[in-house]
Amino acid sequence: MGFISRFFSTRSATSGSLNGHSASEVRLAGQSHMGHVRPTNQDSVFFTRRPCDGGGYGAFALIADGMGSVEGGSVASKIASQTIPQLYLKSRGDPPKELRKAIEAASGEIYRRSQKEPSLAGMGTTCVALDVNPPGAWAAWVGDSRLYLIREHQIYQLSEDHSVVKELVRRGLLTAEAASEHEERNLVTRVLGGRRVEVAVWAKPFPVRSGDRFLLSTDGLHDSLSELEMLSILAGGSVESACLDLVQAAEQRGGHDNISAVLVEIAG
């Protein structure tokens, strides 16, 4: 099976001043691979530049990891990757409120579609979305697709998994090390596609800096590579090459799931 299933070309745009400094360039790249086990790619990826409130451009990016039947998972993630940007990018309200509304609307559409078509019954998707609007950024997520920050040679997980093992870790019943190897680590507790969905949203903007890189990933990527391995790959090179190298490294570990990544860079 071929390595590349989908590739998204980088888009660059000059943004407004960043925390009082000179304008920065926002660079984006995305990559998705179906892996070597699943018959289809149920991940969906979206990214685009977007006008900033203060002038110039920022970025909006999203990753969704579908689940359910072979057809259903793909349909669910596609609905999320189309509906959320369409609604959010035309909104003019408070970002946390508008992100939540857009994700809830996508979840409702997935649910309605699953009720109408028997072949799609029970379909759902995880999702993580990032809006970079310098000098700040907003994020929202449901499930275990993740958002990372790479800053000053360190990597930080900015999202928190909605999963069975994460809940056990929070309760002190499981260590983080044991969670990474737990047989139920991929069982999520929140998805888009039910009657209701609980969305995690940042209440305040996250201050961005020149040189920051934000990584959005599905579990096919971050379950295959350690944070140190991801950091090593993301430490240099263009966003295109880093994104490609990340997905290739996960694929070479066996490709036991669909693998997707979007990389957003704030470059001075």
C-alpha positions as YAML, in Angstrom:
chain: A
units: angstrom
residues:
- id: 1
  name: MET
  ca: [0.00, 0.00, 0.00]
- id: 2
  name: GLY
  ca: [1.36, 3.41, -0.87]
- id: 3
  name: PHE
  ca: [2.77, 5.70, 1.77]
- id: 4
  name: ILE
  ca: [0.93, 8.92, 1.01]
- id: 5
  name: SER
  ca: [-2.84, 8.83, 1.01]
- id: 6
  name: ARG
  ca: [-3.39, 12.58, 1.22]
- id: 7
  name: PHE
  ca: [-1.05, 15.55, 1.19]
- id: 8
  name: PHE
  ca: [-1.95, 19.17, 1.75]
- id: 9
  name: SER
  ca: [0.36, 21.87, 0.45]
- id: 10
  name: THR
  ca: [1.69, 24.55, 2.77]
- id: 11
  name: ARG
  ca: [0.05, 27.91, 2.78]
- id: 12
  name: SER
  ca: [1.92, 30.95, 4.10]
- id: 13
  name: ALA
  ca: [0.54, 34.30, 5.11]
- id: 14
  name: THR
  ca: [1.79, 37.40, 6.86]
- id: 15
  name: SER
  ca: [0.02, 38.02, 10.14]
- id: 16
  name: GLY
  ca: [-0.33, 41.17, 12.17]
- id: 17
  name: SER
  ca: [2.08, 42.28, 14.89]
- id: 18
  name: LEU
  ca: [2.75, 39.66, 17.54]
- id: 19
  name: ASN
  ca: [2.79, 40.95, 21.12]
- id: 20
  name: GLY
  ca: [4.10, 44.29, 19.99]
- id: 21
  name: HIS
  ca: [6.76, 42.86, 17.69]
- id: 22
  name: SER
  ca: [7.03, 42.82, 13.93]
- id: 23
  name: ALA
  ca: [4.66, 40.85, 11.72]
- id: 24
  name: SER
  ca: [5.03, 37.09, 11.63]
- id: 25
  name: GLU
  ca: [4.41, 34.46, 8.98]
- id: 26
  name: VAL
  ca: [1.98, 31.62, 9.62]
- id: 27
  name: ARG
  ca: [2.90, 28.37, 7.89]
- id: 28
  name: LEU
  ca: [0.76, 25.24, 7.70]
- id: 29
  name: ALA
  ca: [1.07, 21.67, 6.48]
- id: 30
  name: GLY
  ca: [-1.06, 18.56, 6.85]
- id: 31
  name: GLN
  ca: [-0.52, 14.87, 6.19]
- id: 32
  name: SER
  ca: [-2.70, 11.77, 6.45]
- id: 33
  name: HIS
  ca: [-2.00, 8.07, 5.87]
- id: 34
  name: MET
  ca: [-4.39, 5.12, 6.15]
- id: 35
  name: GLY
  ca: [-1.78, 2.89, 7.78]
- id: 36
  name: HIS
  ca: [-1.34, -0.82, 7.07]
- id: 37
  name: VAL
  ca: [-4.24, -2.40, 8.97]
- id: 38
  name: ARG
  ca: [-7.48, -0.51, 8.39]
- id: 39
  name: PRO
  ca: [-9.12, -0.85, 4.96]
- id: 40
  name: THR
  ca: [-9.91, 2.88, 4.70]
- id: 41
  name: ASN
  ca: [-8.75, 6.18, 6.13]
- id: 42
  name: GLN
  ca: [-11.38, 7.39, 8.62]
- id: 43
  name: ASP
  ca: [-9.37, 10.49, 9.55]
- id: 44
  name: SER
  ca: [-10.20, 13.90, 8.10]
- id: 45
  name: VAL
  ca: [-7.92, 16.94, 8.05]
- id: 46
  name: PHE
  ca: [-8.69, 20.60, 7.41]
- id: 47
  name: PHE
  ca: [-6.51, 23.71, 7.54]
- id: 48
  name: THR
  ca: [-6.56, 27.18, 6.08]
- id: 49
  name: ARG
  ca: [-5.28, 30.66, 6.70]
- id: 50
  name: ARG
  ca: [-7.84, 33.10, 8.16]
- id: 51
  name: PRO
  ca: [-8.06, 36.89, 8.51]
- id: 52
  name: CYS
  ca: [-7.02, 38.13, 11.97]
- id: 53
  name: ASP
  ca: [-9.09, 40.53, 14.03]
- id: 54
  name: GLY
  ca: [-6.27, 43.08, 14.04]
- id: 55
  name: GLY
  ca: [-5.39, 42.69, 10.36]
- id: 56
  name: GLY
  ca: [-3.19, 40.22, 8.53]
- id: 57
  name: TYR
  ca: [-3.72, 36.47, 8.72]
- id: 58
  name: GLY
  ca: [-3.75, 33.64, 11.21]
- id: 59
  name: ALA
  ca: [-4.81, 30.02, 10.75]
- id: 60
  name: PHE
  ca: [-7.58, 27.56, 11.49]
- id: 61
  name: ALA
  ca: [-6.85, 23.82, 11.65]
- id: 62
  name: LEU
  ca: [-8.81, 20.72, 12.56]
- id: 63
  name: ILE
  ca: [-8.33, 16.96, 12.77]
- id: 64
  name: ALA
  ca: [-11.14, 14.41, 13.19]
- id: 65
  name: ASP
  ca: [-10.77, 10.66, 13.79]
- id: 66
  name: GLY
  ca: [-13.91, 8.76, 12.78]
- id: 67
  name: MET
  ca: [-15.23, 5.56, 14.30]
- id: 68
  name: GLY
  ca: [-18.03, 3.09, 13.69]
- id: 69
  name: SER
  ca: [-18.55, 1.12, 10.50]
- id: 70
  name: VAL
  ca: [-16.00, 1.41, 7.70]
- id: 71
  name: GLU
  ca: [-18.27, 3.87, 5.92]
- id: 72
  name: GLY
  ca: [-19.63, 5.51, 9.06]
- id: 73
  name: GLY
  ca: [-16.32, 6.59, 10.55]
- id: 74
  name: SER
  ca: [-15.28, 8.27, 7.32]
- id: 75
  name: VAL
  ca: [-18.64, 10.04, 6.98]
- id: 76
  name: ALA
  ca: [-18.57, 11.27, 10.60]
- id: 77
  name: SER
  ca: [-15.08, 12.74, 10.39]
- id: 78
  name: LYS
  ca: [-15.87, 14.35, 7.04]
- id: 79
  name: ILE
  ca: [-18.99, 16.01, 8.45]
- id: 80
  name: ALA
  ca: [-16.90, 17.42, 11.32]
- id: 81
  name: SER
  ca: [-14.12, 18.67, 9.03]
- id: 82
  name: GLN
  ca: [-16.64, 20.44, 6.78]
- id: 83
  name: THR
  ca: [-19.25, 21.73, 9.23]
- id: 84
  name: ILE
  ca: [-17.03, 23.13, 11.96]
- id: 85
  name: PRO
  ca: [-14.84, 25.41, 9.78]
- id: 86
  name: GLN
  ca: [-17.85, 26.50, 7.73]
- id: 87
  name: LEU
  ca: [-19.75, 27.66, 10.81]
- id: 88
  name: TYR
  ca: [-16.87, 28.94, 12.90]
- id: 89
  name: LEU
  ca: [-15.00, 30.93, 10.28]
- id: 90
  name: LYS
  ca: [-18.06, 32.98, 9.40]
- id: 91
  name: SER
  ca: [-18.95, 33.69, 13.05]
- id: 92
  name: ARG
  ca: [-18.22, 37.02, 14.69]
- id: 93
  name: GLY
  ca: [-18.93, 36.17, 18.31]
- id: 94
  name: ASP
  ca: [-16.83, 35.11, 21.30]
- id: 95
  name: PRO
  ca: [-14.37, 32.41, 20.09]
- id: 96
  name: PRO
  ca: [-14.97, 29.86, 22.89]
- id: 97
  name: LYS
  ca: [-18.73, 30.16, 22.47]
- id: 98
  name: GLU
  ca: [-18.57, 29.97, 18.68]
- id: 99
  name: LEU
  ca: [-16.17, 27.01, 18.67]
- id: 100
  name: ARG
  ca: [-18.46, 25.12, 21.02]
- id: 101
  name: LYS
  ca: [-21.52, 25.93, 18.92]
- id: 102
  name: ALA
  ca: [-19.82, 24.81, 15.71]
- id: 103
  name: ILE
  ca: [-18.71, 21.50, 17.22]
- id: 104
  name: GLU
  ca: [-22.13, 20.89, 18.76]
- id: 105
  name: ALA
  ca: [-23.74, 21.58, 15.38]
- id: 106
  name: ALA
  ca: [-21.43, 19.08, 13.68]
- id: 107
  name: SER
  ca: [-22.25, 16.50, 16.35]
- id: 108
  name: GLY
  ca: [-25.95, 17.05, 15.81]
- id: 109
  name: GLU
  ca: [-25.57, 16.61, 12.07]
- id: 110
  name: ILE
  ca: [-23.64, 13.36, 12.56]
- id: 111
  name: TYR
  ca: [-26.36, 12.08, 14.91]
- id: 112
  name: ARG
  ca: [-29.19, 12.98, 12.52]
- id: 113
  name: ARG
  ca: [-27.41, 11.34, 9.60]
- id: 114
  name: SER
  ca: [-26.79, 8.17, 11.63]
- id: 115
  name: GLN
  ca: [-30.49, 7.96, 12.49]
- id: 116
  name: LYS
  ca: [-31.54, 8.26, 8.85]
- id: 117
  name: GLU
  ca: [-29.15, 5.73, 7.32]
- id: 118
  name: PRO
  ca: [-28.88, 2.25, 8.89]
- id: 119
  name: SER
  ca: [-25.42, 1.70, 7.43]
- id: 120
  name: LEU
  ca: [-24.18, 4.70, 9.43]
- id: 121
  name: ALA
  ca: [-25.78, 3.77, 12.76]
- id: 122
  name: GLY
  ca: [-23.51, 4.41, 15.73]
- id: 123
  name: MET
  ca: [-20.95, 6.46, 13.81]
- id: 124
  name: GLY
  ca: [-18.97, 9.15, 15.61]
- id: 125
  name: THR
  ca: [-15.71, 11.03, 15.59]
- id: 126
  name: THR
  ca: [-13.18, 12.67, 17.85]
- id: 127
  name: CYS
  ca: [-12.06, 16.18, 16.98]
- id: 128
  name: VAL
  ca: [-9.51, 18.83, 17.90]
- id: 129
  name: ALA
  ca: [-9.64, 22.35, 16.44]
- id: 130
  name: LEU
  ca: [-7.18, 25.24, 16.69]
- id: 131
  name: ASP
  ca: [-7.76, 28.88, 15.78]
- id: 132
  name: VAL
  ca: [-4.56, 30.95, 15.65]
- id: 133
  name: ASN
  ca: [-5.47, 34.63, 15.78]
- id: 134
  name: PRO
  ca: [-2.23, 36.41, 16.83]
- id: 135
  name: PRO
  ca: [-1.37, 37.35, 19.47]
- id: 136
  name: GLY
  ca: [-3.55, 34.55, 20.80]
- id: 137
  name: ALA
  ca: [-4.93, 31.13, 19.95]
- id: 138
  name: TRP
  ca: [-8.07, 29.20, 20.85]
- id: 139
  name: ALA
  ca: [-8.64, 25.45, 20.97]
- id: 140
  name: ALA
  ca: [-11.50, 23.01, 21.48]
- id: 141
  name: TRP
  ca: [-11.63, 19.22, 21.43]
- id: 142
  name: VAL
  ca: [-13.69, 16.10, 22.03]
- id: 143
  name: GLY
  ca: [-12.10, 12.68, 22.51]
- id: 144
  name: ASP
  ca: [-8.44, 11.74, 22.24]
- id: 145
  name: SER
  ca: [-7.21, 13.61, 19.18]
- id: 146
  name: ARG
  ca: [-4.56, 15.92, 20.58]
- id: 147
  name: LEU
  ca: [-3.02, 19.37, 20.43]
- id: 148
  name: TYR
  ca: [0.66, 19.87, 21.26]
- id: 149
  name: LEU
  ca: [2.84, 22.97, 21.53]
- id: 150
  name: ILE
  ca: [6.52, 22.90, 20.58]
- id: 151
  name: ARG
  ca: [8.26, 25.88, 22.16]
- id: 152
  name: GLU
  ca: [11.91, 26.51, 23.04]
- id: 153
  name: HIS
  ca: [12.95, 22.87, 22.47]
- id: 154
  name: GLN
  ca: [10.16, 21.50, 24.65]
- id: 155
  name: ILE
  ca: [6.89, 19.75, 23.80]
- id: 156
  name: TYR
  ca: [3.68, 20.25, 25.78]
- id: 157
  name: GLN
  ca: [0.34, 18.47, 25.44]
- id: 158
  name: LEU
  ca: [-2.24, 21.26, 25.55]
- id: 159
  name: SER
  ca: [-5.35, 19.08, 25.28]
- id: 160
  name: GLU
  ca: [-6.51, 16.44, 27.75]
- id: 161
  name: ASP
  ca: [-7.79, 13.10, 26.46]
- id: 162
  name: HIS
  ca: [-11.41, 12.19, 27.05]
- id: 163
  name: SER
  ca: [-10.66, 8.50, 27.52]
- id: 164
  name: VAL
  ca: [-11.13, 5.65, 29.96]
- id: 165
  name: VAL
  ca: [-7.44, 5.42, 30.89]
- id: 166
  name: LYS
  ca: [-7.09, 9.18, 31.30]
- id: 167
  name: GLU
  ca: [-9.93, 9.10, 33.81]
- id: 168
  name: LEU
  ca: [-8.16, 6.31, 35.69]
- id: 169
  name: VAL
  ca: [-4.98, 8.42, 35.75]
- id: 170
  name: ARG
  ca: [-6.93, 11.43, 37.08]
- id: 171
  name: ARG
  ca: [-8.35, 9.28, 39.87]
- id: 172
  name: GLY
  ca: [-4.90, 7.98, 40.77]
- id: 173
  name: LEU
  ca: [-5.80, 4.42, 39.81]
- id: 174
  name: LEU
  ca: [-3.29, 4.21, 36.96]
- id: 175
  name: THR
  ca: [0.11, 5.77, 36.28]
- id: 176
  name: ALA
  ca: [0.76, 7.76, 33.13]
- id: 177
  name: GLU
  ca: [3.37, 5.18, 32.12]
- id: 178
  name: ALA
  ca: [0.92, 2.30, 32.53]
- id: 179
  name: ALA
  ca: [-1.77, 4.24, 30.67]
- id: 180
  name: SER
  ca: [0.39, 4.48, 27.55]
- id: 181
  name: GLU
  ca: [0.47, 0.67, 27.34]
- id: 182
  name: HIS
  ca: [-3.03, -0.08, 28.61]
- id: 183
  name: GLU
  ca: [-5.14, -2.30, 26.34]
- id: 184
  name: GLU
  ca: [-8.10, 0.12, 26.66]
- id: 185
  name: ARG
  ca: [-6.13, 3.30, 25.99]
- id: 186
  name: ASN
  ca: [-8.12, 3.99, 22.81]
- id: 187
  name: LEU
  ca: [-11.57, 3.80, 24.45]
- id: 188
  name: VAL
  ca: [-12.89, 7.36, 24.42]
- id: 189
  name: THR
  ca: [-15.55, 8.76, 26.76]
- id: 190
  name: ARG
  ca: [-16.65, 11.65, 24.54]
- id: 191
  name: VAL
  ca: [-17.33, 11.74, 20.79]
- id: 192
  name: LEU
  ca: [-19.25, 13.79, 18.27]
- id: 193
  name: GLY
  ca: [-22.35, 11.97, 17.08]
- id: 194
  name: GLY
  ca: [-24.46, 11.35, 20.18]
- id: 195
  name: ARG
  ca: [-27.61, 13.11, 21.35]
- id: 196
  name: ARG
  ca: [-25.39, 15.47, 23.30]
- id: 197
  name: VAL
  ca: [-21.71, 16.27, 23.30]
- id: 198
  name: GLU
  ca: [-19.55, 17.89, 25.99]
- id: 199
  name: VAL
  ca: [-16.90, 20.06, 24.35]
- id: 200
  name: ALA
  ca: [-13.66, 21.11, 26.05]
- id: 201
  name: VAL
  ca: [-12.82, 24.72, 25.12]
- id: 202
  name: TRP
  ca: [-10.18, 27.15, 26.28]
- id: 203
  name: ALA
  ca: [-11.90, 29.93, 28.24]
- id: 204
  name: LYS
  ca: [-9.10, 32.40, 27.53]
- id: 205
  name: PRO
  ca: [-6.76, 32.90, 24.56]
- id: 206
  name: PHE
  ca: [-3.38, 31.17, 24.68]
- id: 207
  name: PRO
  ca: [-0.57, 33.70, 23.99]
- id: 208
  name: VAL
  ca: [1.44, 32.70, 20.92]
- id: 209
  name: ARG
  ca: [5.08, 33.53, 20.28]
- id: 210
  name: SER
  ca: [7.24, 33.71, 17.21]
- id: 211
  name: GLY
  ca: [8.78, 30.26, 16.73]
- id: 212
  name: ASP
  ca: [5.85, 28.35, 18.22]
- id: 213
  name: ARG
  ca: [4.73, 25.19, 16.46]
- id: 214
  name: PHE
  ca: [1.33, 23.64, 17.14]
- id: 215
  name: LEU
  ca: [0.76, 19.98, 16.29]
- id: 216
  name: LEU
  ca: [-2.71, 18.46, 15.87]
- id: 217
  name: SER
  ca: [-2.63, 14.66, 15.79]
- id: 218
  name: THR
  ca: [-4.81, 11.57, 15.78]
- id: 219
  name: ASP
  ca: [-4.02, 8.63, 18.03]
- id: 220
  name: GLY
  ca: [-2.47, 6.71, 15.15]
- id: 221
  name: LEU
  ca: [0.38, 9.20, 15.42]
- id: 222
  name: HIS
  ca: [0.79, 9.94, 19.11]
- id: 223
  name: ASP
  ca: [0.22, 6.33, 20.18]
- id: 224
  name: SER
  ca: [3.07, 5.24, 17.91]
- id: 225
  name: LEU
  ca: [5.67, 7.86, 18.86]
- id: 226
  name: SER
  ca: [6.81, 9.14, 22.23]
- id: 227
  name: GLU
  ca: [6.79, 12.87, 22.95]
- id: 228
  name: LEU
  ca: [10.59, 12.90, 22.78]
- id: 229
  name: GLU
  ca: [10.49, 11.26, 19.37]
- id: 230
  name: MET
  ca: [7.94, 13.77, 18.12]
- id: 231
  name: LEU
  ca: [9.98, 16.64, 19.54]
- id: 232
  name: SER
  ca: [13.12, 15.39, 17.80]
- id: 233
  name: ILE
  ca: [11.33, 15.35, 14.44]
- id: 234
  name: LEU
  ca: [9.62, 18.71, 15.00]
- id: 235
  name: ALA
  ca: [12.74, 20.49, 16.19]
- id: 236
  name: GLY
  ca: [13.84, 21.49, 12.70]
- id: 237
  name: GLY
  ca: [13.05, 21.53, 9.03]
- id: 238
  name: SER
  ca: [10.13, 23.04, 7.20]
- id: 239
  name: VAL
  ca: [6.55, 22.40, 8.29]
- id: 240
  name: GLU
  ca: [6.10, 20.23, 5.19]
- id: 241
  name: SER
  ca: [9.11, 18.01, 5.87]
- id: 242
  name: ALA
  ca: [8.44, 17.78, 9.62]
- id: 243
  name: CYS
  ca: [4.82, 16.79, 9.04]
- id: 244
  name: LEU
  ca: [5.82, 14.18, 6.47]
- id: 245
  name: ASP
  ca: [8.57, 12.80, 8.71]
- id: 246
  name: LEU
  ca: [6.16, 12.48, 11.65]
- id: 247
  name: VAL
  ca: [3.61, 10.47, 9.71]
- id: 248
  name: GLN
  ca: [6.31, 8.38, 8.05]
- id: 249
  name: ALA
  ca: [7.85, 7.54, 11.43]
- id: 250
  name: ALA
  ca: [4.48, 6.38, 12.78]
- id: 251
  name: GLU
  ca: [3.83, 4.39, 9.61]
- id: 252
  name: GLN
  ca: [7.18, 2.65, 9.97]
- id: 253
  name: ARG
  ca: [6.19, 1.55, 13.48]
- id: 254
  name: GLY
  ca: [3.55, -0.66, 11.88]
- id: 255
  name: GLY
  ca: [0.77, 1.71, 10.85]
- id: 256
  name: HIS
  ca: [-1.77, -0.03, 13.11]
- id: 257
  name: ASP
  ca: [-4.24, 2.85, 12.75]
- id: 258
  name: ASN
  ca: [-4.91, 5.79, 10.46]
- id: 259
  name: ILE
  ca: [-2.24, 8.47, 10.97]
- id: 260
  name: SER
  ca: [-2.83, 12.20, 10.61]
- id: 261
  name: ALA
  ca: [-1.06, 15.41, 11.55]
- id: 262
  name: VAL
  ca: [-1.39, 19.14, 10.98]
- id: 263
  name: LEU
  ca: [1.47, 21.46, 11.85]
- id: 264
  name: VAL
  ca: [1.02, 25.23, 12.34]
- id: 265
  name: GLU
  ca: [4.08, 27.43, 12.73]
- id: 266
  name: ILE
  ca: [4.38, 31.03, 13.87]
- id: 267
  name: ALA
  ca: [7.58, 32.18, 12.19]
- id: 268
  name: GLY
  ca: [9.20, 35.54, 12.82]
...
